[in-house]
Amino acid sequence: MQRINRNLFRRAESVVALTDEMREYLLQHRPELSADHITTIFNWAHEAQAVCKSAARAELGYADDDFIVSYFGNLGTCQDETALLQAMDLLKNHSSIKFLIAGHGNKMPLIRQAAKHLPNVRICNFLTGTAFEQAVAASSCGIVSLERGLVGMCAPSKYYSYLQGGLPILTIAEQDSYLSKETMDFEIGLFSNVGNGEQLTKNILTLYQNPELREKMAGNASMLYAEKYAKDLCLSRYNSLFKSILHTNT
């Protein structure tokens, strides 16, 4: 794979990095690439936004005053499951705090096994389309997680869906990850280190007990998405990149 990558990068007109930290990683670890060959173009959310939170909650069997902590998407090699498992257990007696977990990955069996003994955890299969849109709309906050050693290598798609849905973000990652930095710098949520379930639990309780803080962070999340990650902005960058490449080759 290293040889394939090196040969590919030598021949590429341009390489798209999904984050600025991914661009830096490529520059540091791929000597075949120079700075003028790497362009950062972010991912965006691919689903529509469900309009009514109350209706979405009713559809999923939740009450309006439930506090729903959601984890959507892959839970595998690149994601930390330890903090989530610990927080689920520590909050098992808080009847108003519900965990909604939907996805797949090689760590999901651990979550499913733990959920058998936890009354406030619901596990779903991977959600798409309207079902996913309703789940985002029903949520009070969203968890995004990365394992150690992956700075510059991952850009979780669930992050952009949370931002578009105006959800406060509960980030589980290393402190120098772009996810952690944006969470703190833009005040869109709260950060806990990889494997630190006690801190994640405190962050969940902080959001649960402070509706004004949740509202502020939700607004900041929506604003960040609109100003940085909106679909039309990212497609415009791809359009400019393709025009530049075609112009160079004519």
Residue, then its C-alpha position, 0 to 999 in steps of 0.5 A: m500500500q505504501r508503494i501504491n500510495r507513493n506512485l499515486f501521489r507522484r502522478a496526481e495533479s492535486v490531492v484533496a485533504l479533508t482537514d487542515e491537519m490532514r494536509e499537514y500530515l500529508l506534508q510531513h509523511r508523504p515526501e512525494l507531495s509539495a504544499d502546492h499539490i494539496t488542497t483542503i476541502f472539507n466534508w459536509a452533511h449529506e442528509a436533510q434537516a428534520v423540522c420538528k424535534s418534538a415530532a421526531r422524538a414522538e416517532l422514536g418513543y421519547a418524551d420532550d423532556d428526555f435528554i438524549v445523548s446520541y452516537f451515530g455512525n461507525l464504532g470501530t478501530c478508529q473510535d474510542e469506546t471506553a469513555l462511552l461505556q463508562a459514561m453509560d454505566l455511570l449514568k444508568n440511574h439518571s432516568s431522564i438521560k437516554f443514550l441513543i446509539a446507532g451504527h456498526g463496527n467491530k466495537m459495537p458488540l461491546i456496546r450491545q453487551a453492556a446495553k443489555h444491563l442498562p435501562n437507559v441505552r437504546i441500540c439501533n442498526f446503522l441509520t440512513g435517510t429519513a430515519f437518520e434525519q429524525a434521530v439527529a433531530a430528536s437528539s440533545c447532543g452528539i458524541v464524536s470519538l477518535e482513538r489515540g494516534l489518529v490526528g491527521m488521519c480521520a474526519p468523522s462524517k457524523y461530526y458534520s451531521y451534528l453541526q448541521g443539526g445544531l447539536p452541541i458536540l461531546t468530543i472524545a479525542e486527543q487534545d491536539s485533534y482538530l475536533s477537540k480544538e474546534t469544540m473548544d475554540f468555537e464553543i460548540g461543545l465540551f471535550s474529554n480525552v480518549g478513554n476518560g469516561e468520568q470526564l465525559t459523564k461530567n460533560i453530559l451532566t453539564l449540558y443536561q443541567n444547563p439549557e442556556l449553555r446547550e442553546k448557546m452551543a447549538g447556535n454556535a454549531s449551526m453557525l460553524y457549519a454554515e460558515k465553514y462546512a456547508k455543502d455549497l461552500c465545499l462544492s464550490r471549492y471542488n469546482s474551483l479545483f477542477k477548473s484549475i486543473l483543467h486550465t493547467n492541462t489545456 
